[in-house]
């Protein structure tokens, strides 16, 4: 007599063993990936070497520079660069990442600002640094984040974009200030092991480099450091310089300059029983890179609503423009539908037109909201990682309401073209609408 019991037990054993192997592989990969969401590259894997105060100056502090460069100093104080270290969101994310040393190399980049000297890495692992105390660490200077000397001081000399500067300190012309190279180090970090991004975790430089504005010779500074005529220093000659503002992903005003949206009703009157079709067209009209860009948490939320005369929502649809990333056990960017320069996304709301009495007072409402991070990520920073103050992190960028009965010829959308700097509004051009009717509801976010 043949029994199947042993065979059944063997099958269960193999099943259990398979589960253990899968769980073990998941656990191992989870821990091998580590906490960093980017890889190391030579130019940002170390702090800017210690800088001495140039002859003729009393300090490297921004306030000291501001004694002569007053207007630039006042602009810098309002910038996200000046708050790169003290920013509450950075501090919360840094605690989440166990205050790993590498983050300081962009948020407080000078060795003068860092408490530890990184002498090496065990097995080239960023999470196993070999450190020693930095005897020249200045804790107050660390609070200045990306300060004047970060870009402008090397080896006792003040660097700048002019080759004829006359100053009470040594100066030298540095051509990088007239190129995108000065921005590259921190605004294009690379992927690491077990990280499968499309272009990198923060791919702003990569997006700009391959875009229409870069091909025309424009640089990041065209948008983020607007040109201005004024004396660079008190009592100096009037020059064509740049404002030190660096408005970008944390500025709703800057996002509004980049994004152009319009709610377009049907071209002709729709009678009762006919289908009314409303188009919301969103165009990247003023940025030289995709929008949103930078931190993978950033997104646009697109909402289309049909409301009755009392304001009650009859129909609602929501779409997300972002990156969809799986963060564990490996990083895998599955999908993204962000908007490249001069391109558009089209979203439609359709509704069968009721009789005139019911249609009276009904409206179609469109809204685009920009999110620096998701509500889930924001709440987690508050509940687990010490974010104590309320930080604005969601902004309405566009909102429009039109009657359901409205109609008319499709207006010409005014947008920037590649013949004008990103962020400026030059000649009009018809944007390239996205084909089809996408229903993009996926969303990425930092784990």
C-alpha positions in Angstrom: 0.0 0.0 0.0 1.4 3.4 -1.1 1.0 6.4 1.3 1.2 10.0 0.3 1.8 11.4 3.8 5.6 11.6 3.5 5.3 13.2 0.1 2.8 15.8 1.5 5.2 16.5 4.4 8.1 16.9 2.0 6.0 19.4 0.0 5.1 21.4 3.1 8.8 21.4 4.1 9.8 22.7 0.7 7.1 25.3 0.9 8.2 26.5 4.3 11.8 26.5 3.2 10.9 28.6 0.1 9.1 31.1 2.4 12.1 31.3 4.7 14.4 31.9 1.7 12.1 34.6 0.3 11.8 36.4 3.6 15.5 36.1 4.2 16.3 37.5 0.7 13.8 40.4 1.3 15.4 41.2 4.7 18.9 41.0 3.3 18.2 43.2 0.3 16.3 45.7 2.6 19.4 46.1 4.7 21.9 46.0 1.9 20.2 49.0 0.3 20.8 51.2 3.3 19.4 54.5 4.1 20.8 56.7 1.3 18.6 57.2 -1.8 21.6 58.2 -3.9 25.2 57.0 -4.6 28.5 58.7 -4.0 30.4 60.8 -6.6 33.9 62.2 -6.1 32.8 65.9 -6.2 30.3 65.6 -3.3 31.6 62.7 -1.3 33.8 65.1 0.6 33.3 68.6 2.1 34.9 71.7 0.6 38.3 71.7 2.2 39.0 74.1 5.1 39.1 77.7 3.9 41.1 80.4 5.7 39.9 84.0 5.8 41.3 85.8 2.7 43.6 88.7 3.5 41.7 92.0 3.9 38.6 90.3 5.4 37.8 89.8 9.0 35.6 86.7 8.7 34.1 84.2 6.3 30.7 84.9 7.7 28.0 86.1 5.3 27.4 89.2 7.5 31.0 90.2 7.0 30.6 89.9 3.2 27.5 91.9 3.5 29.3 95.0 4.7 30.3 95.7 1.1 27.9 93.5 -0.8 24.8 94.7 1.0 22.2 94.0 -1.7 23.5 90.5 -2.4 23.7 89.7 1.3 20.0 90.8 1.9 18.9 88.6 -1.0 20.9 85.6 0.2 19.3 85.9 3.7 15.9 85.2 2.1 17.1 82.2 0.0 16.7 78.5 0.6 20.5 78.3 0.3 20.8 80.4 3.5 18.4 78.0 5.2 19.7 74.8 3.8 20.9 73.5 7.1 18.2 75.0 9.5 15.3 74.2 7.2 12.8 72.2 9.4 12.0 69.7 6.6 15.7 69.0 6.0 16.3 68.6 9.7 13.5 66.1 10.0 14.6 64.1 6.9 18.1 64.1 8.2 17.0 62.6 11.5 15.1 60.0 9.5 18.4 59.2 7.8 20.2 59.0 11.1 22.0 62.3 10.5 24.3 60.6 8.0 27.4 62.8 7.3 27.0 63.0 3.4 24.0 65.2 3.6 26.1 68.0 5.1 28.2 68.1 2.0 25.4 70.0 0.2 23.5 71.5 3.2 26.6 72.9 5.0 29.4 72.2 2.5 32.5 73.8 4.0 34.7 71.7 6.2 34.7 74.8 8.5 31.0 74.0 9.1 31.2 70.2 9.9 31.9 68.7 13.3 33.6 65.6 11.9 36.4 65.0 9.4 35.7 62.0 7.2 39.0 60.2 6.8 37.6 57.3 4.7 34.9 54.7 4.4 34.9 51.1 5.5 34.5 49.0 2.3 33.5 52.3 0.5 30.2 52.2 2.5 28.8 55.6 3.1 27.1 54.4 6.3 30.5 53.3 7.8 32.6 56.4 7.8 36.0 56.6 9.5 35.9 59.9 11.4 37.8 62.1 13.8 36.7 65.4 15.5 37.2 68.6 13.5 39.2 71.0 15.7 38.2 73.9 13.5 34.5 73.3 13.4 32.4 76.4 13.8 28.9 75.5 15.0 27.4 79.0 14.4 28.9 79.0 10.9 27.2 75.7 10.2 23.8 77.5 10.6 24.6 79.6 7.5 24.1 76.6 5.3 25.2 77.4 1.7 27.0 80.6 2.6 29.1 83.0 0.5 32.3 81.1 0.9 30.7 77.9 -0.3 31.0 79.2 -3.9 33.2 82.2 -3.7 36.3 81.4 -1.5 39.1 79.0 -2.3 42.7 79.0 -1.1 42.5 82.5 0.4 41.1 84.1 -2.8 37.6 85.4 -3.5 36.3 83.9 -6.8 33.8 85.7 -9.0 32.4 86.1 -12.5 34.5 89.2 -13.4 38.1 89.4 -14.5 38.6 93.0 -13.7 37.4 93.2 -10.1 39.1 95.7 -7.7 38.6 94.8 -4.1 40.2 95.0 -0.6 40.9 91.3 -0.8 42.5 88.9 -3.4 40.1 88.1 -6.3 40.2 85.7 -9.2 37.9 85.2 -12.2 36.2 81.8 -12.3 34.4 80.9 -15.5 32.2 78.4 -13.7 30.0 81.2 -12.5 28.8 81.8 -16.1 28.0 78.1 -16.6 25.8 75.4 -15.1 28.9 73.7 -13.7 28.6 75.8 -10.5 25.2 74.2 -9.8 26.0 70.6 -10.9 27.6 69.2 -7.7 24.5 69.3 -5.6 21.7 69.4 -8.1 22.5 66.1 -9.9 23.4 63.3 -7.6 23.9 59.9 -9.0 22.1 56.6 -8.4 23.7 54.0 -6.1 23.7 50.2 -5.9 20.2 48.7 -5.9 18.8 52.0 -7.1 17.1 52.0 -10.4 16.0 55.6 -11.2 15.3 57.1 -14.6 18.0 59.8 -14.6 18.8 59.8 -10.9 17.1 60.6 -7.7 17.3 64.4 -8.1 17.7 64.7 -11.9 17.2 68.5 -12.4 20.6 69.0 -14.1 20.1 66.0 -16.3 16.6 67.2 -17.3 17.9 70.7 -18.1 21.0 69.5 -20.0 18.9 67.5 -22.4 16.2 70.2 -22.9 15.5 72.9 -25.4 16.8 75.8 -23.3 20.3 74.3 -22.8 20.5 73.7 -26.5 20.0 77.5 -27.0 22.9 78.2 -24.5 20.9 79.2 -21.5 22.1 78.3 -18.0 20.4 77.6 -14.7 21.1 81.2 -13.6 18.8 82.6 -16.3 15.8 81.7 -14.1 17.2 81.2 -10.6 19.5 84.2 -10.5 17.8 86.9 -12.6 20.0 89.5 -14.2 20.2 93.0 -12.6 22.2 96.1 -13.2 23.7 97.5 -10.0 27.0 98.0 -8.2 28.2 94.6 -7.0 29.8 96.3 -4.0 29.1 99.5 -2.2 30.8 102.3 -4.2 31.7 100.0 -7.1 30.8 100.5 -10.8 27.3 99.5 -12.1 27.6 96.0 -13.7 25.3 93.5 -15.2 25.2 91.1 -12.3 22.7 88.6 -10.9 20.4 88.4 -7.9 21.3 85.9 -5.3 17.8 84.5 -4.8 17.8 80.9 -6.1 14.0 80.6 -6.0 12.9 77.1 -7.0 11.0 74.1 -5.7 10.1 75.7 -2.4 8.6 78.8 -4.0 5.0 78.7 -5.1 5.5 81.9 -7.1 8.3 80.2 -9.1 6.1 77.2 -9.7 3.4 79.5 -11.0 5.8 81.0 -13.4 6.7 77.6 -14.8 3.2 76.1 -15.0 0.5 77.4 -17.3 -3.0 75.9 -17.1 -6.3 76.7 -18.7 -9.8 75.2 -18.5 -11.2 75.1 -22.0 -15.0 74.6 -22.6 -16.6 73.0 -25.6 -16.1 74.9 -28.8 -19.8 75.1 -29.6 -23.0 75.1 -27.5 -24.0 71.7 -26.2 -27.7 71.1 -26.1 -29.6 68.9 -23.7 -28.6 65.2 -24.1 -25.3 66.1 -25.8 -21.9 65.5 -24.3 -20.1 68.5 -22.9 -16.4 68.0 -22.9 -14.1 70.3 -20.9 -10.3 70.3 -21.3 -7.8 71.2 -18.7 -4.5 71.7 -20.4 -1.4 72.0 -18.2 1.8 73.2 -19.9 5.4 73.5 -18.7 5.7 77.0 -20.2 8.5 78.5 -18.1 11.0 75.9 -16.8 14.0 74.5 -18.5 13.6 71.1 -16.7 10.7 68.8 -16.0 8.1 69.9 -13.5 8.0 69.0 -10.7 11.7 68.4 -10.3 14.3 67.8 -7.6 13.1 65.8 -4.5 11.2 62.8 -5.7 8.4 63.6 -3.2 7.2 66.6 -5.2 4.0 66.4 -7.2 1.1 68.2 -8.7 -2.5 67.1 -7.8 -5.0 67.9 -10.6 -8.7 68.1 -9.7 -11.7 68.4 -12.0 -15.1 68.8 -10.4 -18.7 69.3 -11.7 -20.9 71.1 -9.2 -24.6 71.8 -9.1 -26.1 75.2 -8.4 -25.8 74.6 -4.6 -22.0 73.8 -4.9 -22.5 70.1 -4.3 -20.0 68.0 -6.2 -21.7 65.8 -8.8 -18.6 64.4 -10.4 -15.0 64.5 -9.4 -11.8 63.2 -10.9 -8.3 63.4 -9.6 -4.9 63.0 -11.3 -1.3 63.1 -10.1 1.8 64.4 -11.9 4.8 62.9 -10.2 7.2 60.0 -10.1 6.1 56.6 -8.8 8.9 54.9 -7.0 9.1 51.7 -5.0 11.5 52.3 -2.1 12.0 48.9 -0.6 13.7 46.4 -0.8 15.4 48.1 -3.7 14.7 51.5 -5.3 12.8 51.1 -8.5 11.3 54.0 -10.5 8.3 52.4 -12.1 6.7 55.3 -13.8 6.7 59.1 -14.1 4.5 61.5 -15.9 6.2 64.8 -15.0 6.0 67.5 -17.7 9.2 68.2 -19.8 9.9 71.8 -21.0 7.3 73.2 -23.5 5.2 70.1 -23.3 1.7 69.6 -21.9 -0.7 67.2 -20.2 -4.4 67.2 -21.1 -7.2 66.1 -18.8 -10.9 65.9 -19.7 -14.1 66.0 -17.9 -17.2 65.0 -19.8 -20.8 65.2 -18.8 -24.1 64.7 -20.6 -25.8 68.1 -20.7 -29.1 68.2 -18.7 -32.1 70.3 -19.6 -31.8 74.1 -19.3 -33.4 74.3 -15.9 -31.0 71.8 -14.3 -27.9 73.1 -16.2 -28.5 76.7 -14.9 -26.0 77.3 -12.1 -23.9 74.2 -12.7 -20.2 74.7 -13.0 -16.9 73.0 -13.9 -14.1 73.7 -11.4 -10.4 73.0 -12.1 -7.6 73.1 -9.5 -3.9 72.3 -9.6 -2.1 72.0 -6.2 1.7 71.7 -5.8 3.0 69.5 -3.1 6.5 69.6 -1.7 5.9 66.3 -0.1 2.9 64.0 0.4 0.6 64.4 3.4 1.6 60.9 4.5 5.3 61.8 4.4 4.6 65.1 6.2 2.6 63.4 9.0 5.4 60.8 9.4 8.0 63.5 9.8 5.9 65.0 12.6 5.1 61.8 14.3 8.4 60.0 14.0 11.2 62.4 13.1 10.7 65.5 15.3 9.1 68.0 12.9 7.5 70.3 15.4 6.6 73.4 13.4 4.0 73.7 10.7 5.7 74.1 7.4 3.8 75.2 4.3 4.1 72.2 1.9 1.1 72.4 -0.4 0.1 75.4 -2.5 -2.7 76.1 -5.0 -1.0 77.0 -8.2 -4.1 77.3 -10.5 -7.8 77.5 -10.0 -10.6 78.3 -12.5 -14.4 77.8 -12.6 -16.6 78.1 -15.7 -20.3 77.5 -16.2 -21.3 74.1 -17.5 -23.2 75.9 -20.3 -20.1 77.9 -21.4 -18.7 77.4 -24.9 -16.5 79.2 -27.3 -13.4 78.9 -29.6 -10.4 77.4 -28.0 -8.1 80.3 -26.9 -4.5 80.4 -28.0 -2.3 79.4 -25.0 0.5 81.8 -24.4 3.7 80.1 -23.4 7.5 80.6 -23.4 9.5 79.2 -26.2 13.1 78.0 -26.5 14.0 81.3 -28.0 13.6 83.0 -24.5 15.2 82.1 -21.2 13.3 79.6 -19.1 11.0 81.6 -16.8 10.7 84.6 -19.0 7.7 85.1 -21.3 8.7 85.7 -24.8 7.0 84.9 -28.1 3.8 82.9 -28.1 3.8 79.4 -29.3 1.2 76.6 -29.3 2.3 74.0 -26.8 2.5 70.3 -27.7 -0.6 68.8 -26.1 -0.4 65.3 -24.7 -2.2 62.8 -27.0 -5.0 60.8 -25.6 -6.8 61.2 -22.3 -4.4 60.1 -19.6 -5.7 58.9 -16.2 -2.5 59.3 -14.3 -3.3 58.5 -10.7 0.0 57.0 -9.5 2.1 58.8 -6.9 5.7 58.5 -5.6 7.1 59.5 -2.3 9.9 59.0 0.1 9.4 56.1 2.4 
